[in-house]
Amino acid sequence: MLSMLDISALQSIMKKMISVFYSSGGMHSLSTVFAWIGIGILLALGIGYLIAHARTIVEKLSNMTVRQFITMMALMGVAFIVLAIVLP
């Protein structure tokens, strides 16, 4: 059986694990937790893709014309602006 010391240690560990989901104003909503999990998954996929295909990406970027490069940068700029508007 578990002694009182073991139970209090278990409670302490559980409080530390659960405290990740608490903010200063109270508990995070479940949607916030899911959003952070989703962001983590997308970040991991992006980093994995960059590592796996870094050489191909560099070759494609070096073979781009100036017009293609400017178009790509403009689209990335628009995407970041839209992202900045949507996130808050």
Distance bins in CASP14 RR format, pairs under 12 A and 6 or more apart:
PFRMAT RR
TARGET T0000
AUTHOR 0000-0000-0000
RMODE 2
METHOD distances of the structure
MODEL  1
1 7 0 0 0 0 1 0 0 0 0 0 0
2 8 0 0 0 0 1 0 0 0 0 0 0
2 9 0 0 0 0 1 0 0 0 0 0 0
2 10 1 0 0 1 0 0 0 0 0 0 0
2 11 0 0 0 0 0 1 0 0 0 0 0
3 9 0 0 0 0 1 0 0 0 0 0 0
3 10 0 0 0 0 0 1 0 0 0 0 0
4 10 0 0 0 0 0 1 0 0 0 0 0
4 11 0 0 0 0 0 1 0 0 0 0 0
5 11 0 0 0 0 0 1 0 0 0 0 0
5 12 0 0 0 0 0 1 0 0 0 0 0
6 12 0 0 0 0 0 1 0 0 0 0 0
6 13 0 0 0 0 0 1 0 0 0 0 0
7 13 0 0 0 0 0 1 0 0 0 0 0
7 14 0 0 0 0 0 1 0 0 0 0 0
8 14 0 0 0 0 0 1 0 0 0 0 0
8 15 0 0 0 0 0 1 0 0 0 0 0
9 15 0 0 0 0 0 1 0 0 0 0 0
9 16 0 0 0 0 0 1 0 0 0 0 0
10 16 0 0 0 0 0 1 0 0 0 0 0
10 17 0 0 0 0 0 1 0 0 0 0 0
11 17 0 0 0 0 0 1 0 0 0 0 0
11 18 0 0 0 0 0 1 0 0 0 0 0
12 18 0 0 0 0 0 1 0 0 0 0 0
12 19 0 0 0 0 0 1 0 0 0 0 0
13 19 0 0 0 0 0 1 0 0 0 0 0
14 20 0 0 0 0 0 1 0 0 0 0 0
14 21 0 0 0 0 0 1 0 0 0 0 0
15 21 0 0 0 0 0 1 0 0 0 0 0
15 22 0 0 0 0 1 0 0 0 0 0 0
16 22 0 0 0 0 0 1 0 0 0 0 0
18 26 0 0 0 0 0 1 0 0 0 0 0
18 27 0 0 0 0 1 0 0 0 0 0 0
18 28 0 0 0 0 0 1 0 0 0 0 0
18 33 0 0 0 0 0 1 0 0 0 0 0
19 26 0 0 0 0 0 1 0 0 0 0 0
19 27 0 0 0 0 0 1 0 0 0 0 0
19 28 0 0 0 0 0 1 0 0 0 0 0
20 27 0 0 0 0 0 1 0 0 0 0 0
20 28 0 0 0 0 1 0 0 0 0 0 0
20 32 0 0 0 0 0 1 0 0 0 0 0
20 33 0 0 0 0 1 0 0 0 0 0 0
20 36 0 0 0 0 1 0 0 0 0 0 0
20 37 0 0 0 0 0 1 0 0 0 0 0
21 27 1 0 0 1 0 0 0 0 0 0 0
21 28 1 0 1 0 0 0 0 0 0 0 0
21 29 0 0 0 0 1 0 0 0 0 0 0
21 30 0 0 0 0 1 0 0 0 0 0 0
21 32 0 0 0 0 1 0 0 0 0 0 0
21 33 1 0 0 1 0 0 0 0 0 0 0
21 34 0 0 0 0 0 1 0 0 0 0 0
21 36 0 0 0 0 1 0 0 0 0 0 0
21 37 0 0 0 0 0 1 0 0 0 0 0
22 28 1 0 0 1 0 0 0 0 0 0 0
22 29 0 0 0 0 0 1 0 0 0 0 0
22 32 0 0 0 0 0 1 0 0 0 0 0
22 33 0 0 0 0 0 1 0 0 0 0 0
23 29 0 0 0 0 1 0 0 0 0 0 0
23 32 0 0 0 0 1 0 0 0 0 0 0
23 33 0 0 0 0 0 1 0 0 0 0 0
23 36 0 0 0 0 0 1 0 0 0 0 0
26 32 0 0 0 0 0 1 0 0 0 0 0
27 33 0 0 0 0 1 0 0 0 0 0 0
28 34 0 0 0 0 0 1 0 0 0 0 0
28 35 0 0 0 0 1 0 0 0 0 0 0
28 36 0 0 0 0 1 0 0 0 0 0 0
28 37 0 0 0 0 0 1 0 0 0 0 0
29 35 0 0 0 0 1 0 0 0 0 0 0
29 36 0 0 0 0 0 1 0 0 0 0 0
30 36 0 0 0 0 0 1 0 0 0 0 0
30 37 0 0 0 0 0 1 0 0 0 0 0
31 37 0 0 0 0 0 1 0 0 0 0 0
31 38 0 0 0 0 0 1 0 0 0 0 0
32 38 0 0 0 0 0 1 0 0 0 0 0
32 39 0 0 0 0 0 1 0 0 0 0 0
33 39 0 0 0 0 0 1 0 0 0 0 0
33 40 0 0 0 0 0 1 0 0 0 0 0
34 40 0 0 0 0 0 1 0 0 0 0 0
34 41 0 0 0 0 0 1 0 0 0 0 0
35 41 0 0 0 0 0 1 0 0 0 0 0
35 42 0 0 0 0 0 1 0 0 0 0 0
35 86 0 0 0 0 0 1 0 0 0 0 0
35 87 0 0 0 0 1 0 0 0 0 0 0
36 42 0 0 0 0 0 1 0 0 0 0 0
36 43 0 0 0 0 0 1 0 0 0 0 0
37 43 0 0 0 0 0 1 0 0 0 0 0
37 44 0 0 0 0 0 1 0 0 0 0 0
38 44 0 0 0 0 1 0 0 0 0 0 0
38 45 0 0 0 0 1 0 0 0 0 0 0
39 45 0 0 0 0 0 1 0 0 0 0 0
39 46 0 0 0 0 0 1 0 0 0 0 0
39 83 0 0 0 0 0 1 0 0 0 0 0
39 87 0 0 0 0 0 1 0 0 0 0 0
40 46 0 0 0 0 1 0 0 0 0 0 0
40 47 0 0 0 0 1 0 0 0 0 0 0
41 47 0 0 0 0 0 1 0 0 0 0 0
41 48 0 0 0 0 0 1 0 0 0 0 0
42 48 0 0 0 0 0 1 0 0 0 0 0
42 49 0 0 0 0 0 1 0 0 0 0 0
42 83 0 0 0 0 0 1 0 0 0 0 0
43 49 0 0 0 0 0 1 0 0 0 0 0
43 50 0 0 0 0 0 1 0 0 0 0 0
44 50 0 0 0 0 0 1 0 0 0 0 0
44 51 0 0 0 0 0 1 0 0 0 0 0
45 51 0 0 0 0 0 1 0 0 0 0 0
45 52 0 0 0 0 0 1 0 0 0 0 0
45 53 0 0 0 0 0 1 0 0 0 0 0
46 52 0 0 0 0 1 0 0 0 0 0 0
46 53 0 0 0 0 1 0 0 0 0 0 0
46 54 0 0 0 0 0 1 0 0 0 0 0
46 57 0 0 0 0 0 1 0 0 0 0 0
47 53 0 0 0 0 0 1 0 0 0 0 0
47 54 0 0 0 0 0 1 0 0 0 0 0
48 54 0 0 0 0 1 0 0 0 0 0 0
48 57 0 0 0 0 0 1 0 0 0 0 0
49 56 0 0 0 0 0 1 0 0 0 0 0
49 57 0 0 0 0 1 0 0 0 0 0 0
50 56 0 0 0 0 0 1 0 0 0 0 0
50 57 1 0 0 1 0 0 0 0 0 0 0
50 58 0 0 0 0 0 1 0 0 0 0 0
51 57 0 0 0 0 0 1 0 0 0 0 0
53 59 0 0 0 0 1 0 0 0 0 0 0
53 60 0 0 0 0 1 0 0 0 0 0 0
53 61 0 0 0 0 0 1 0 0 0 0 0
54 60 0 0 0 0 0 1 0 0 0 0 0
54 61 0 0 0 0 0 1 0 0 0 0 0
55 61 0 0 0 0 0 1 0 0 0 0 0
55 62 0 0 0 0 0 1 0 0 0 0 0
56 62 0 0 0 0 0 1 0 0 0 0 0
56 63 0 0 0 0 0 1 0 0 0 0 0
57 63 0 0 0 0 0 1 0 0 0 0 0
57 64 0 0 0 0 0 1 0 0 0 0 0
57 72 0 0 0 0 0 1 0 0 0 0 0
58 64 0 0 0 0 0 1 0 0 0 0 0
60 68 0 0 0 0 1 0 0 0 0 0 0
60 69 0 0 0 0 0 1 0 0 0 0 0
60 72 0 0 0 0 0 1 0 0 0 0 0
61 68 0 0 0 0 1 0 0 0 0 0 0
61 69 1 0 0 1 0 0 0 0 0 0 0
61 72 0 0 0 0 1 0 0 0 0 0 0
61 73 0 0 0 0 0 1 0 0 0 0 0
62 68 0 0 0 0 0 1 0 0 0 0 0
62 69 0 0 0 0 0 1 0 0 0 0 0
63 69 0 0 0 0 0 1 0 0 0 0 0
64 70 0 0 0 0 1 0 0 0 0 0 0
64 71 0 0 0 0 1 0 0 0 0 0 0
64 72 1 0 0 1 0 0 0 0 0 0 0
64 73 0 0 0 0 0 1 0 0 0 0 0
65 71 0 0 0 0 1 0 0 0 0 0 0
65 72 0 0 0 0 0 1 0 0 0 0 0
66 72 0 0 0 0 0 1 0 0 0 0 0
66 73 0 0 0 0 0 1 0 0 0 0 0
67 73 0 0 0 0 0 1 0 0 0 0 0
67 74 0 0 0 0 0 1 0 0 0 0 0
68 74 0 0 0 0 0 1 0 0 0 0 0
68 75 0 0 0 0 0 1 0 0 0 0 0
69 75 0 0 0 0 0 1 0 0 0 0 0
69 76 0 0 0 0 0 1 0 0 0 0 0
70 76 0 0 0 0 0 1 0 0 0 0 0
70 77 0 0 0 0 0 1 0 0 0 0 0
71 77 0 0 0 0 0 1 0 0 0 0 0
71 78 0 0 0 0 0 1 0 0 0 0 0
72 78 0 0 0 0 0 1 0 0 0 0 0
72 79 0 0 0 0 0 1 0 0 0 0 0
73 79 0 0 0 0 0 1 0 0 0 0 0
73 80 0 0 0 0 0 1 0 0 0 0 0
74 80 0 0 0 0 0 1 0 0 0 0 0
74 81 0 0 0 0 0 1 0 0 0 0 0
75 81 0 0 0 0 0 1 0 0 0 0 0
75 82 0 0 0 0 0 1 0 0 0 0 0
76 82 0 0 0 0 0 1 0 0 0 0 0
76 83 0 0 0 0 0 1 0 0 0 0 0
77 83 0 0 0 0 1 0 0 0 0 0 0
77 84 0 0 0 0 1 0 0 0 0 0 0
78 84 0 0 0 0 0 1 0 0 0 0 0
78 85 0 0 0 0 0 1 0 0 0 0 0
79 85 0 0 0 0 0 1 0 0 0 0 0
79 86 0 0 0 0 0 1 0 0 0 0 0
80 86 0 0 0 0 0 1 0 0 0 0 0
80 87 0 0 0 0 0 1 0 0 0 0 0
81 87 0 0 0 0 0 1 0 0 0 0 0
END
